[in-house]
Amino acid sequence: MERVVLDYADSITITDRDVSDELFDRLREHFDDEQIVELTAAIAIENFRARFNDALDVPPSGFSEGVYCPLPERAAAGERTV
């Protein structure tokens, strides 16, 4: 599923590329129409933000220095998180 999302993000990010029917069919194997709209919006917003910041030379905030996206730690099996 992650591969199809990355392929979709690439397709709508690269200006001279269209989203193929084959790629939409692959997306529909995992997502319904509402989810595809939400995914498209999230990708478009990130593209907007990146281009906006680049155009105005806005530096990264330094939260992770762009190296990785930290994930929350998972609780051990049976452990309460509250």
Backbone atoms as SQL, in Angstrom:
CREATE TABLE atoms (id INTEGER PRIMARY KEY, chain TEXT, resi INTEGER, resn TEXT, atom TEXT, x REAL, y REAL, z REAL);
INSERT INTO atoms VALUES
  (1, 'A', 1, 'MET', 'N', 0.825, -1.193, 0.000),
  (2, 'A', 1, 'MET', 'CA', 0.000, 0.000, 0.000),
  (3, 'A', 1, 'MET', 'C', 0.871, 1.260, 0.000),
  (4, 'A', 2, 'GLU', 'N', 1.968, 1.245, 0.762),
  (5, 'A', 2, 'GLU', 'CA', 2.841, 2.420, 0.826),
  (6, 'A', 2, 'GLU', 'C', 3.414, 2.760, -0.543),
  (7, 'A', 3, 'ARG', 'N', 3.750, 1.714, -1.322),
  (8, 'A', 3, 'ARG', 'CA', 4.343, 1.940, -2.650),
  (9, 'A', 3, 'ARG', 'C', 3.379, 2.682, -3.566),
  (10, 'A', 4, 'VAL', 'N', 2.101, 2.319, -3.551),
  (11, 'A', 4, 'VAL', 'CA', 1.131, 2.988, -4.421),
  (12, 'A', 4, 'VAL', 'C', 0.930, 4.440, -3.987),
  (13, 'A', 5, 'VAL', 'N', 0.971, 4.712, -2.680),
  (14, 'A', 5, 'VAL', 'CA', 0.844, 6.092, -2.196),
  (15, 'A', 5, 'VAL', 'C', 2.046, 6.922, -2.632),
  (16, 'A', 6, 'LEU', 'N', 3.240, 6.349, -2.526),
  (17, 'A', 6, 'LEU', 'CA', 4.435, 7.067, -2.979),
  (18, 'A', 6, 'LEU', 'C', 4.415, 7.297, -4.497),
  (19, 'A', 7, 'ASP', 'N', 3.975, 6.302, -5.247),
  (20, 'A', 7, 'ASP', 'CA', 3.855, 6.473, -6.698),
  (21, 'A', 7, 'ASP', 'C', 2.854, 7.578, -7.030),
  (22, 'A', 8, 'TYR', 'N', 1.755, 7.615, -6.298),
  (23, 'A', 8, 'TYR', 'CA', 0.737, 8.658, -6.501),
  (24, 'A', 8, 'TYR', 'C', 1.299, 10.035, -6.157),
  (25, 'A', 9, 'ALA', 'N', 1.993, 10.129, -5.029),
  (26, 'A', 9, 'ALA', 'CA', 2.596, 11.407, -4.636),
  (27, 'A', 9, 'ALA', 'C', 3.576, 11.892, -5.696),
  (28, 'A', 10, 'ASP', 'N', 4.395, 10.986, -6.211),
  (29, 'A', 10, 'ASP', 'CA', 5.322, 11.357, -7.287),
  (30, 'A', 10, 'ASP', 'C', 4.568, 11.858, -8.512),
  (31, 'A', 11, 'SER', 'N', 3.501, 11.160, -8.874),
  (32, 'A', 11, 'SER', 'CA', 2.754, 11.522, -10.079),
  (33, 'A', 11, 'SER', 'C', 2.105, 12.902, -9.986),
  (34, 'A', 12, 'ILE', 'N', 1.604, 13.263, -8.797),
  (35, 'A', 12, 'ILE', 'CA', 0.970, 14.581, -8.708),
  (36, 'A', 12, 'ILE', 'C', 1.950, 15.681, -8.312),
  (37, 'A', 13, 'THR', 'N', 3.163, 15.292, -7.928),
  (38, 'A', 13, 'THR', 'CA', 4.177, 16.279, -7.573),
  (39, 'A', 13, 'THR', 'C', 4.983, 16.716, -8.787),
  (40, 'A', 14, 'ILE', 'N', 5.316, 15.767, -9.642),
  (41, 'A', 14, 'ILE', 'CA', 6.109, 16.077, -10.837),
  (42, 'A', 14, 'ILE', 'C', 5.202, 16.745, -11.853),
  (43, 'A', 15, 'THR', 'N', 5.532, 17.972, -12.227),
  (44, 'A', 15, 'THR', 'CA', 4.657, 18.826, -13.018),
  (45, 'A', 15, 'THR', 'C', 4.252, 18.246, -14.370),
  (46, 'A', 16, 'ASP', 'N', 5.173, 17.642, -15.083),
  (47, 'A', 16, 'ASP', 'CA', 4.857, 17.194, -16.442),
  (48, 'A', 16, 'ASP', 'C', 4.332, 15.760, -16.510),
  (49, 'A', 17, 'ARG', 'N', 3.858, 15.228, -15.410),
  (50, 'A', 17, 'ARG', 'CA', 3.376, 13.856, -15.363),
  (51, 'A', 17, 'ARG', 'C', 1.892, 13.828, -15.030),
  (52, 'A', 18, 'ASP', 'N', 1.158, 12.932, -15.674),
  (53, 'A', 18, 'ASP', 'CA', -0.259, 12.734, -15.369),
  (54, 'A', 18, 'ASP', 'C', -0.428, 11.485, -14.513),
  (55, 'A', 19, 'VAL', 'N', -1.534, 11.411, -13.806),
  (56, 'A', 19, 'VAL', 'CA', -1.861, 10.213, -13.041),
  (57, 'A', 19, 'VAL', 'C', -2.547, 9.248, -14.003),
  (58, 'A', 20, 'SER', 'N', -1.960, 8.092, -14.179),
  (59, 'A', 20, 'SER', 'CA', -2.507, 7.121, -15.132),
  (60, 'A', 20, 'SER', 'C', -3.735, 6.414, -14.560),
  (61, 'A', 21, 'ASP', 'N', -4.537, 5.865, -15.464),
  (62, 'A', 21, 'ASP', 'CA', -5.690, 5.066, -15.036),
  (63, 'A', 21, 'ASP', 'C', -5.228, 3.849, -14.234),
  (64, 'A', 22, 'GLU', 'N', -4.098, 3.271, -14.627),
  (65, 'A', 22, 'GLU', 'CA', -3.549, 2.117, -13.927),
  (66, 'A', 22, 'GLU', 'C', -3.214, 2.469, -12.479),
  (67, 'A', 23, 'LEU', 'N', -2.640, 3.657, -12.266),
  (68, 'A', 23, 'LEU', 'CA', -2.303, 4.083, -10.903),
  (69, 'A', 23, 'LEU', 'C', -3.566, 4.323, -10.090),
  (70, 'A', 24, 'PHE', 'N', -4.583, 4.944, -10.691),
  (71, 'A', 24, 'PHE', 'CA', -5.850, 5.128, -9.972),
  (72, 'A', 24, 'PHE', 'C', -6.482, 3.786, -9.615),
  (73, 'A', 25, 'ASP', 'N', -6.397, 2.821, -10.512),
  (74, 'A', 25, 'ASP', 'CA', -6.919, 1.486, -10.209),
  (75, 'A', 25, 'ASP', 'C', -6.185, 0.879, -9.018),
  (76, 'A', 26, 'ARG', 'N', -4.860, 1.055, -8.967),
  (77, 'A', 26, 'ARG', 'CA', -4.078, 0.557, -7.828),
  (78, 'A', 26, 'ARG', 'C', -4.480, 1.260, -6.535),
  (79, 'A', 27, 'LEU', 'N', -4.722, 2.571, -6.596),
  (80, 'A', 27, 'LEU', 'CA', -5.176, 3.305, -5.407),
  (81, 'A', 27, 'LEU', 'C', -6.518, 2.780, -4.915),
  (82, 'A', 28, 'ARG', 'N', -7.420, 2.523, -5.858),
  (83, 'A', 28, 'ARG', 'CA', -8.774, 2.072, -5.496),
  (84, 'A', 28, 'ARG', 'C', -8.790, 0.672, -4.891),
  (85, 'A', 29, 'GLU', 'N', -7.708, -0.069, -5.048),
  (86, 'A', 29, 'GLU', 'CA', -7.608, -1.367, -4.382),
  (87, 'A', 29, 'GLU', 'C', -7.476, -1.195, -2.867),
  (88, 'A', 30, 'HIS', 'N', -7.008, -0.017, -2.435),
  (89, 'A', 30, 'HIS', 'CA', -6.742, 0.225, -1.012),
  (90, 'A', 30, 'HIS', 'C', -7.597, 1.326, -0.399),
  (91, 'A', 31, 'PHE', 'N', -8.093, 2.255, -1.215),
  (92, 'A', 31, 'PHE', 'CA', -8.788, 3.439, -0.701),
  (93, 'A', 31, 'PHE', 'C', -10.102, 3.660, -1.426),
  (94, 'A', 32, 'ASP', 'N', -11.094, 4.216, -0.702),
  (95, 'A', 32, 'ASP', 'CA', -12.331, 4.617, -1.365),
  (96, 'A', 32, 'ASP', 'C', -12.162, 6.048, -1.880),
  (97, 'A', 33, 'ASP', 'N', -13.174, 6.571, -2.570),
  (98, 'A', 33, 'ASP', 'CA', -13.063, 7.895, -3.187),
  (99, 'A', 33, 'ASP', 'C', -12.778, 8.997, -2.168),
  (100, 'A', 34, 'GLU', 'N', -13.456, 8.952, -1.019),
  (101, 'A', 34, 'GLU', 'CA', -13.231, 9.981, 0.012),
  (102, 'A', 34, 'GLU', 'C', -11.790, 9.949, 0.513),
  (103, 'A', 35, 'GLN', 'N', -11.240, 8.769, 0.683),
  (104, 'A', 35, 'GLN', 'CA', -9.856, 8.641, 1.148),
  (105, 'A', 35, 'GLN', 'C', -8.867, 9.134, 0.092),
  (106, 'A', 36, 'ILE', 'N', -9.171, 8.890, -1.179),
  (107, 'A', 36, 'ILE', 'CA', -8.301, 9.374, -2.255),
  (108, 'A', 36, 'ILE', 'C', -8.320, 10.892, -2.302),
  (109, 'A', 37, 'VAL', 'N', -9.486, 11.498, -2.087),
  (110, 'A', 37, 'VAL', 'CA', -9.571, 12.963, -2.045),
  (111, 'A', 37, 'VAL', 'C', -8.746, 13.500, -0.878),
  (112, 'A', 38, 'GLU', 'N', -8.852, 12.875, 0.291),
  (113, 'A', 38, 'GLU', 'CA', -8.091, 13.317, 1.461),
  (114, 'A', 38, 'GLU', 'C', -6.585, 13.150, 1.228),
  (115, 'A', 39, 'LEU', 'N', -6.190, 12.031, 0.653),
  (116, 'A', 39, 'LEU', 'CA', -4.786, 11.791, 0.334),
  (117, 'A', 39, 'LEU', 'C', -4.264, 12.825, -0.652),
  (118, 'A', 40, 'THR', 'N', -5.046, 13.111, -1.676),
  (119, 'A', 40, 'THR', 'CA', -4.670, 14.114, -2.680),
  (120, 'A', 40, 'THR', 'C', -4.501, 15.484, -2.039),
  (121, 'A', 41, 'ALA', 'N', -5.422, 15.846, -1.161),
  (122, 'A', 41, 'ALA', 'CA', -5.324, 17.140, -0.472),
  (123, 'A', 41, 'ALA', 'C', -4.068, 17.215, 0.381),
  (124, 'A', 42, 'ALA', 'N', -3.759, 16.155, 1.115),
  (125, 'A', 42, 'ALA', 'CA', -2.567, 16.155, 1.974),
  (126, 'A', 42, 'ALA', 'C', -1.290, 16.311, 1.144),
  (127, 'A', 43, 'ILE', 'N', -1.214, 15.601, 0.029),
  (128, 'A', 43, 'ILE', 'CA', -0.033, 15.706, -0.839),
  (129, 'A', 43, 'ILE', 'C', 0.064, 17.100, -1.442),
  (130, 'A', 44, 'ALA', 'N', -1.065, 17.627, -1.904),
  (131, 'A', 44, 'ALA', 'CA', -1.074, 18.963, -2.518),
  (132, 'A', 44, 'ALA', 'C', -0.676, 20.037, -1.516),
  (133, 'A', 45, 'ILE', 'N', -1.145, 19.925, -0.282),
  (134, 'A', 45, 'ILE', 'CA', -0.794, 20.911, 0.751),
  (135, 'A', 45, 'ILE', 'C', 0.705, 20.867, 1.042),
  (136, 'A', 46, 'GLU', 'N', 1.275, 19.668, 1.126),
  (137, 'A', 46, 'GLU', 'CA', 2.718, 19.555, 1.369),
  (138, 'A', 46, 'GLU', 'C', 3.515, 20.119, 0.203),
  (139, 'A', 47, 'ASN', 'N', 3.046, 19.892, -1.028),
  (140, 'A', 47, 'ASN', 'CA', 3.718, 20.474, -2.191),
  (141, 'A', 47, 'ASN', 'C', 3.632, 22.000, -2.160),
  (142, 'A', 48, 'PHE', 'N', 2.457, 22.520, -1.819),
  (143, 'A', 48, 'PHE', 'CA', 2.281, 23.969, -1.704),
  (144, 'A', 48, 'PHE', 'C', 3.238, 24.539, -0.668),
  (145, 'A', 49, 'ARG', 'N', 3.272, 23.901, 0.493),
  (146, 'A', 49, 'ARG', 'CA', 4.107, 24.387, 1.588),
  (147, 'A', 49, 'ARG', 'C', 5.588, 24.368, 1.202),
  (148, 'A', 50, 'ALA', 'N', 6.020, 23.288, 0.569),
  (149, 'A', 50, 'ALA', 'CA', 7.422, 23.180, 0.175),
  (150, 'A', 50, 'ALA', 'C', 7.791, 24.246, -0.857),
  (151, 'A', 51, 'ARG', 'N', 6.941, 24.451, -1.839),
  (152, 'A', 51, 'ARG', 'CA', 7.238, 25.455, -2.872),
  (153, 'A', 51, 'ARG', 'C', 7.168, 26.871, -2.312),
  (154, 'A', 52, 'PHE', 'N', 6.225, 27.119, -1.440),
  (155, 'A', 52, 'PHE', 'CA', 6.092, 28.428, -0.794),
  (156, 'A', 52, 'PHE', 'C', 7.350, 28.739, 0.010),
  (157, 'A', 53, 'ASN', 'N', 7.766, 27.777, 0.848),
  (158, 'A', 53, 'ASN', 'CA', 8.954, 27.987, 1.678),
  (159, 'A', 53, 'ASN', 'C', 10.207, 28.147, 0.837),
  (160, 'A', 54, 'ASP', 'N', 10.337, 27.360, -0.216),
  (161, 'A', 54, 'ASP', 'CA', 11.505, 27.489, -1.101),
  (162, 'A', 54, 'ASP', 'C', 11.536, 28.863, -1.771),
  (163, 'A', 55, 'ALA', 'N', 10.380, 29.321, -2.255),
  (164, 'A', 55, 'ALA', 'CA', 10.318, 30.601, -2.959),
  (165, 'A', 55, 'ALA', 'C', 10.714, 31.761, -2.050),
  (166, 'A', 56, 'LEU', 'N', 10.354, 31.669, -0.783),
  (167, 'A', 56, 'LEU', 'CA', 10.657, 32.741, 0.167),
  (168, 'A', 56, 'LEU', 'C', 11.904, 32.451, 1.000),
  (169, 'A', 57, 'ASP', 'N', 12.598, 31.377, 0.662),
  (170, 'A', 57, 'ASP', 'CA', 13.825, 30.972, 1.355),
  (171, 'A', 57, 'ASP', 'C', 13.596, 30.810, 2.853),
  (172, 'A', 58, 'VAL', 'N', 12.461, 30.192, 3.210),
  (173, 'A', 58, 'VAL', 'CA', 12.144, 29.925, 4.610),
  (174, 'A', 58, 'VAL', 'C', 12.913, 28.669, 5.026),
  (175, 'A', 59, 'PRO', 'N', 13.770, 28.776, 6.030),
  (176, 'A', 59, 'PRO', 'CA', 14.566, 27.615, 6.440),
  (177, 'A', 59, 'PRO', 'C', 13.724, 26.608, 7.223),
  (178, 'A', 60, 'PRO', 'N', 14.168, 25.346, 7.288),
  (179, 'A', 60, 'PRO', 'CA', 13.475, 24.352, 8.116),
  (180, 'A', 60, 'PRO', 'C', 13.474, 24.795, 9.574),
  (181, 'A', 61, 'SER', 'N', 12.484, 24.363, 10.321),
  (182, 'A', 61, 'SER', 'CA', 12.365, 24.741, 11.733),
  (183, 'A', 61, 'SER', 'C', 13.339, 23.997, 12.624),
  (184, 'A', 62, 'GLY', 'N', 13.945, 22.935, 12.114),
  (185, 'A', 62, 'GLY', 'CA', 14.951, 22.227, 12.882),
  (186, 'A', 62, 'GLY', 'C', 14.422, 21.163, 13.806),
  (187, 'A', 63, 'PHE', 'N', 13.144, 20.784, 13.664),
  (188, 'A', 63, 'PHE', 'CA', 12.604, 19.763, 14.553),
  (189, 'A', 63, 'PHE', 'C', 13.330, 18.443, 14.394),
  (190, 'A', 64, 'SER', 'N', 13.600, 18.050, 13.148),
  (191, 'A', 64, 'SER', 'CA', 14.347, 16.811, 12.918),
  (192, 'A', 64, 'SER', 'C', 15.410, 17.010, 11.851),
  (193, 'A', 65, 'GLU', 'N', 15.642, 18.240, 11.458),
  (194, 'A', 65, 'GLU', 'CA', 16.620, 18.600, 10.444),
  (195, 'A', 65, 'GLU', 'C', 16.405, 17.850, 9.142),
  (196, 'A', 66, 'GLY', 'N', 15.149, 17.413, 8.883),
  (197, 'A', 66, 'GLY', 'CA', 14.805, 16.779, 7.635),
  (198, 'A', 66, 'GLY', 'C', 15.346, 15.388, 7.429),
  (199, 'A', 67, 'VAL', 'N', 15.950, 14.805, 8.455),
  (200, 'A', 67, 'VAL', 'CA', 16.589, 13.510, 8.302),
  (201, 'A', 67, 'VAL', 'C', 15.571, 12.370, 8.351),
  (202, 'A', 68, 'TYR', 'N', 14.564, 12.480, 9.174),
  (203, 'A', 68, 'TYR', 'CA', 13.599, 11.402, 9.340),
  (204, 'A', 68, 'TYR', 'C', 12.316, 11.962, 9.933),
  (205, 'A', 69, 'CYS', 'N', 11.298, 11.133, 9.915),
  (206, 'A', 69, 'CYS', 'CA', 10.018, 11.488, 10.519),
  (207, 'A', 69, 'CYS', 'C', 9.841, 10.615, 11.754),
  (208, 'A', 70, 'PRO', 'N', 10.022, 11.194, 12.952),
  (209, 'A', 70, 'PRO', 'CA', 9.940, 10.373, 14.160),
  (210, 'A', 70, 'PRO', 'C', 8.525, 9.843, 14.384),
  (211, 'A', 71, 'LEU', 'N', 8.448, 8.599, 14.826),
  (212, 'A', 71, 'LEU', 'CA', 7.164, 7.973, 15.130),
  (213, 'A', 71, 'LEU', 'C', 7.021, 7.845, 16.636),
  (214, 'A', 72, 'PRO', 'N', 5.782, 7.908, 17.135),
  (215, 'A', 72, 'PRO', 'CA', 5.595, 7.734, 18.579),
  (216, 'A', 72, 'PRO', 'C', 5.970, 6.314, 18.994),
  (217, 'A', 73, 'GLU', 'N', 6.453, 6.187, 20.210),
  (218, 'A', 73, 'GLU', 'CA', 6.794, 4.862, 20.715),
  (219, 'A', 73, 'GLU', 'C', 5.530, 4.074, 20.957),
  (220, 'A', 74, 'ARG', 'N', 5.598, 2.776, 20.694),
  (221, 'A', 74, 'ARG', 'CA', 4.456, 1.891, 20.923),
  (222, 'A', 74, 'ARG', 'C', 4.537, 1.297, 22.316),
  (223, 'A', 75, 'ALA', 'N', 3.376, 1.118, 22.923),
  (224, 'A', 75, 'ALA', 'CA', 3.322, 0.472, 24.233),
  (225, 'A', 75, 'ALA', 'C', 3.545, -1.030, 24.051),
  (226, 'A', 76, 'ALA', 'N', 4.171, -1.648, 25.011),
  (227, 'A', 76, 'ALA', 'CA', 4.369, -3.095, 24.974),
  (228, 'A', 76, 'ALA', 'C', 3.017, -3.783, 25.028),
  (229, 'A', 77, 'ALA', 'N', 2.920, -4.983, 24.520),
  (230, 'A', 77, 'ALA', 'CA', 1.663, -5.735, 24.513),
  (231, 'A', 77, 'ALA', 'C', 1.077, -5.805, 25.924),
  (232, 'A', 78, 'GLY', 'N', -0.158, -5.426, 26.062),
  (233, 'A', 78, 'GLY', 'CA', -0.840, -5.471, 27.340),
  (234, 'A', 78, 'GLY', 'C', -0.579, -4.263, 28.234),
  (235, 'A', 79, 'GLU', 'N', 0.338, -3.390, 27.872),
  (236, 'A', 79, 'GLU', 'CA', 0.678, -2.209, 28.677),
  (237, 'A', 79, 'GLU', 'C', -0.332, -1.106, 28.400),
  (238, 'A', 80, 'ARG', 'N', -0.777, -0.436, 29.420),
  (239, 'A', 80, 'ARG', 'CA', -1.712, 0.675, 29.267),
  (240, 'A', 80, 'ARG', 'C', -0.918, 1.933, 28.943),
  (241, 'A', 81, 'THR', 'N', -1.481, 2.789, 28.076),
  (242, 'A', 81, 'THR', 'CA', -0.792, 4.024, 27.666),
  (243, 'A', 81, 'THR', 'C', -1.315, 5.251, 28.365),
  (244, 'A', 82, 'VAL', 'N', -2.262, 5.079, 29.278),
  (245, 'A', 82, 'VAL', 'CA', -2.852, 6.239, 29.962),
  (246, 'A', 82, 'VAL', 'C', -2.130, 6.542, 31.222);
